[in-house]
Amino acid sequence: MVKILYFAGLREQTGCGAEEFVLPADVRDIAGLRAALRARGGAWADALAETKRMRAAVNQDMADANTAVRDGDEVAFFPPVTGG
């Protein structure tokens, strides 16, 4: 199981700020996790669409699509941000 945190627009679209998610056996990285979450359909499919840019972190370290995800990890998804 992984803890997933959703921030900003992702939280608003899904109506979920955090959840515990049972990691499917075939999910090994951020890209796979995102695909598994999209497979739920509805707001999840739209919020996590492949065409949407977003950032991710695993255990509070910035991650990319190939970053490994394991049981017990904390994964955060958030939209890209700009500074000013």
C-alpha positions as a Python dict, from the first residue, in 0.01 Angstrom:
ca = {
    (1, 'M'): (0, 0, 0),
    (2, 'V'): (117, 352, -80),
    (3, 'K'): (-6, 683, 54),
    (4, 'I'): (-96, 921, -227),
    (5, 'L'): (-130, 1297, -183),
    (6, 'Y'): (-300, 1520, -439),
    (7, 'F'): (-240, 1894, -447),
    (8, 'A'): (-403, 2203, -599),
    (9, 'G'): (-615, 2136, -908),
    (10, 'L'): (-568, 1760, -881),
    (11, 'R'): (-725, 1762, -537),
    (12, 'E'): (-1011, 1973, -666),
    (13, 'Q'): (-1074, 1754, -972),
    (14, 'T'): (-1067, 1424, -786),
    (15, 'G'): (-1227, 1548, -465),
    (16, 'C'): (-951, 1368, -278),
    (17, 'G'): (-657, 1519, -90),
    (18, 'A'): (-501, 1192, 24),
    (19, 'E'): (-565, 820, 7),
    (20, 'E'): (-417, 481, 78),
    (21, 'F'): (-387, 279, -243),
    (22, 'V'): (-311, -92, -274),
    (23, 'L'): (-26, -111, -521),
    (24, 'P'): (-107, -359, -801),
    (25, 'A'): (164, -622, -850),
    (26, 'D'): (250, -493, -1198),
    (27, 'V'): (300, -130, -1088),
    (28, 'R'): (666, -53, -1039),
    (29, 'D'): (705, 318, -1111),
    (30, 'I'): (528, 654, -1120),
    (31, 'A'): (410, 601, -1479),
    (32, 'G'): (252, 268, -1383),
    (33, 'L'): (89, 415, -1074),
    (34, 'R'): (-54, 702, -1271),
    (35, 'A'): (-194, 455, -1529),
    (36, 'A'): (-351, 242, -1254),
    (37, 'L'): (-516, 548, -1103),
    (38, 'R'): (-641, 663, -1446),
    (39, 'A'): (-798, 321, -1499),
    (40, 'R'): (-1055, 413, -1233),
    (41, 'G'): (-1218, 630, -1497),
    (42, 'G'): (-1422, 944, -1441),
    (43, 'A'): (-1246, 1234, -1272),
    (44, 'W'): (-935, 1019, -1222),
    (45, 'A'): (-895, 955, -1595),
    (46, 'D'): (-924, 1325, -1668),
    (47, 'A'): (-712, 1457, -1380),
    (48, 'L'): (-425, 1215, -1445),
    (49, 'A'): (-447, 1203, -1826),
    (50, 'E'): (-120, 1131, -2003),
    (51, 'T'): (-149, 1460, -2188),
    (52, 'K'): (-153, 1660, -1865),
    (53, 'R'): (174, 1781, -1726),
    (54, 'M'): (226, 1719, -1360),
    (55, 'R'): (502, 1675, -1110),
    (56, 'A'): (548, 1388, -870),
    (57, 'A'): (748, 1317, -558),
    (58, 'V'): (826, 989, -386),
    (59, 'N'): (900, 1015, -16),
    (60, 'Q'): (937, 1393, -61),
    (61, 'D'): (1202, 1362, -333),
    (62, 'M'): (1117, 1490, -681),
    (63, 'A'): (1047, 1200, -915),
    (64, 'D'): (999, 1133, -1285),
    (65, 'A'): (789, 872, -1466),
    (66, 'N'): (1057, 605, -1420),
    (67, 'T'): (1106, 653, -1046),
    (68, 'A'): (1038, 331, -857),
    (69, 'V'): (734, 305, -630),
    (70, 'R'): (718, 43, -355),
    (71, 'D'): (481, -54, -76),
    (72, 'G'): (510, 192, 211),
    (73, 'D'): (608, 488, -8),
    (74, 'E'): (441, 826, 1),
    (75, 'V'): (368, 961, -347),
    (76, 'A'): (257, 1318, -417),
    (77, 'F'): (110, 1446, -742),
    (78, 'F'): (85, 1817, -814),
    (79, 'P'): (61, 2047, -1114),
    (80, 'P'): (369, 2230, -1236),
    (81, 'V'): (417, 2558, -1056),
    (82, 'T'): (578, 2882, -1159),
    (83, 'G'): (762, 3119, -937),
    (84, 'G'): (760, 3490, -932),
}
